Amino acid sequence: MLIEFKIVDNINAIAKVVKLAKDIWNEHYIPVIGSNQVLYMLEKFQSEDAIAQQIAQEYKYYMIFYNQVETGYFSVQDRGDRLFLSKLYVLKSFRGKGIGKQAIKFIKSAFDNPIIQLTVNKNNSDSITFYKNVGFNIVDDVVTDIGSGFVMDDYVMEINSKTRFQTETGVTSA
């Protein structure tokens, strides 16, 4: 199994992220937040223009490849003492293969921030479980108005970037 992370730094890569976002969000988030909010959020946050604007605002996007197949992506923003993990998404057919854990391991090793922070929808139980399993803790909850009558009702989760976690093989990993 070969997992690779490649920086998204051109319009072709952004277009691939947009396609992955549509596939992942439609398969995962409709039961969590409904189809109208999914459509709204894809356009507002995951369109080519939105991603290009985020990259201009110092967000770094990475595509995730599993055996050379595009399987997901993540985005981070350096906020000084914290690294904000804005997005971490993997196609449903590739979940459970250690890709998310390897992404967290890569993020911990590639960035120097002492704390990694993220937000996750309170009803997204699978993702909450995943983040807890790799060492994140719920530290707050926030409701954010994102326009057009929609809100993001999220937990704020954090991990010390030097925290070690158990892999599925039982081997402790940095």
C-alpha positions, 0 to 999 in steps of 0.5 A, a space after each residue: 500500500 502506497 499513500 502519497 500526499 501532493 500539494 495542490 498548486 495549479 488549476 488542474 489539481 484544483 479541478 480534481 479536488 472539486 470533483 473529489 469534493 462533490 463525490 465525497 460530500 454527496 456520499 457522506 454529508 447529505 444524511 448529516 446536513 441535507 442536500 440543500 446545505 451540501 449544494 450550498 457549501 460545495 459552491 461556497 467552499 469547494 468550487 474552483 474559485 473558492 479553493 483558489 481564493 483559500 490557497 491565496 489566503 495561505 491555505 495549503 491543499 493536498 491531494 491524497 493518493 492510494 496506490 496512485 489513485 486519487 482518493 481524497 484531500 485535505 487542507 490546512 492553514 498555519 495560524 501560528 501556535 495552531 495548525 487549522 485542519 480545515 478539511 480531511 476527506 476520503 472517498 467512502 470506498 477507501 475509508 478504513 485503509 489507514 489513509 486518514 491516519 497516514 494523513 494525520 501522521 503526515 500533517 504532524 510531521 510536515 508542520 511545526 505548530 504545537 496544536 492541530 485544531 479542526 471543526 467537525 459537525 456534531 452529527 458526523 459521528 464517524 468522523 468524530 470517532 476517527 478523530 478521537 481514535 487518533 488522539 483529538 479531544 473535543 475542546 469547544 462547540 461552535 455554531 457558525 452562520 455561513 449564510 443563506 439560512 445555513 449554519 455549521 453546528 460543530 465541535 472544535 477538536 484539538 490534538 498536541 502535534 507531538 501526541 502519539 496514537 495507536 495504529 490498527 496494527 497496535 504499533 504506536 506511531 508519531 
